[in-house]
């Protein structure tokens, strides 16, 4: 997944029948925005924390879903029923639009509503098997568009020569500007054998690229590894999914068994994933102490720790870039704080907040930002990122040219070689 998330929780909330058929996302978002004050992200779980003025200045109700709002929704529903020029209105989509509007009104790009189908898709991603094209997708903070952050070898995305940094301008004609990453992924995924049309913006190209890519079953290898020269091991982690812990454990054991004298850990383009996974991997290399800790809105602190029994005994270099986000920043931040590795590359993305998926009884779910996280030294990197110890920009021309030369990896080898000696 693209978000640093805690365990899914179940919440016994049901969809109310009176909500069926009400106006969809855009109108409802406008309605709810007028009712929610700063801090309204607490609404779905603790609506009574809203002040009377912020919820409804006229009658003092303390929740958004009050008699006045219900009455207005029914009125809008009747207006749509009486005047809307299309007869084939999708009631289920309109209902989902209501829930999406409530969560979207929080103004948090990481909080969202998932229908049952969308939740199933999200959970498939965390398991590491899905039907798609084999590309990793991140969010470009500067443009608001989705961007390709990497591809999986021997997949349709690799065969179509998609490149890291390609901006996904449109997917099947739909703009990705400001779209939730999960929605972009949902557009890209589809039935095996079907085709998705991508409109890409690529640096150095004067015109947009129009590429058709066939969807196939993708079994995600989230860890790649090899032994390099002079006893240097290379391990790349592309995402922190459920399958990643075992894949990393196998790769790391193989490298140690091959007389590893130093390790290059590549977290470039890693958008994050599951908190338990990144902590399980961290426990295989970190010294005793904190891995990360979180604090919620009430100041409650949750700590994730390491017993230090498996602390790495060889020099380590960690490759990072602007697409290293969330859980990958947890690992990179801990390594930097403990001084057991040298970070090489460019500044990381800067996502220092935690989301939790709260399952509802009808099999839909709400994902909400619930806390901030801090590195062992108490640093919150949200909106800031982690600066590398050795800064070097990625040379895309060299990498995608005839030589296929990775200048950042070459620098990592240079730094690690000096430490081994």
ABEGO torsion letter per residue (X at the ends): XABBBBBBBBBBBBBBAAABGBBBAAAAAAAAAAABBBGAAAAAABAAABBAAAABAAAGBABABBAAAAAAAAAAAAAAAAABABABBBAAAAAAAAAAAAAAAAGBAABBBBBAAAAAAAAAAAAGBBBBAGBBBBBBAAAGBBBBAEBBBGBAAAAAGBBBGBBBABBGGBBABGBBAAAAAAAABEBBGBBBBBBBBBBGBABBBBBBBBBBBBBBBABBBBBBBGGBBBBBBABBBAAAAAAAAAAAAAAAAAGBABBBBBABGBAEEBAAAAAAAAAAABBBEBABBBBBAAGBBBBBBBAGAABBABBBBBBBBAABBEAAAAAAAAAAAAGABBBBEBBBAGBABBBBBBBBAAGBBBBBBABBBBBAAGBBABGAEBBBABBBBBBAAAAABAAGBBAAAAAAAAAAAAAAX
